[in-house]
């Protein structure tokens, strides 16, 4: 998925990174979990994770987010 931030000048959103979530689990109850696994966090991976948390997770507050290292 593309992680985008709004353009302060009112133009189209700016893509800042491409992010692939490891698992998106939807249970029969309707509960949704986003799960990220990583053995070692590089600077780039940490940046993408922070942008993901600040954009996609804020837009989807019902999704529970777990990071497994």
N, C-alpha and C positions, 0 to 999 in steps of 0.2 A: 504494500500500500504506500502511496505517496503521503508524506507528512508535509502539510502546508500551513503557512501562516498568512494572515490577512495582509494585504498591501495597504500601508498607511495612507497612500495617495488615493485610495478608492478603486484601484485596478483589480485585476484578477489575483487570486491567492498565489503566493510564491512557494514553489516546491523546494524544501530545504533538505530533504533526505528521502530515501526509499527504505522502508522498514518491513521486515518479514517476521511476524509474530510466530513463535514456535507452535503453539497450540491455541485454538479457540474452541472451547468445549461448551456445548449447550446441553444441559441435562433435561430429562423429561419434565421436570418441574418448571422449566423455563429459565432457570438460573443459568447465567453465562459467566464463564471464567476465561480470562486471557492469561496464558501461562508462558513465561519466558524462561528458557534455560540457557545457561552460559557457564563455561568452565573458567574463562578468563575474560575480564572486561577490559577492552582496549579503550582508548580515548574516544575513538569514533563510535564504538558500540554504546558507550555511556551517553554521548551526545544524542544519538538516535533514540535511546531509551527515554531520556529527559524530554525530548521533543514529543515523543509518543505520549508520554504521561501528561504533558501540558496541552496537547491538542486532542487526540482521539479519545483518551480516557475522560477528559472533561466533557466532551461531546456525548459520551456514553457512560453516564454515572452509575448505571445499574450493573455494569460489568465489574466483576471482582478481578483484581490483578494480582498475580503471584509471580515472584521471581525466584527461581531455584538455581543455586550455584553449586 
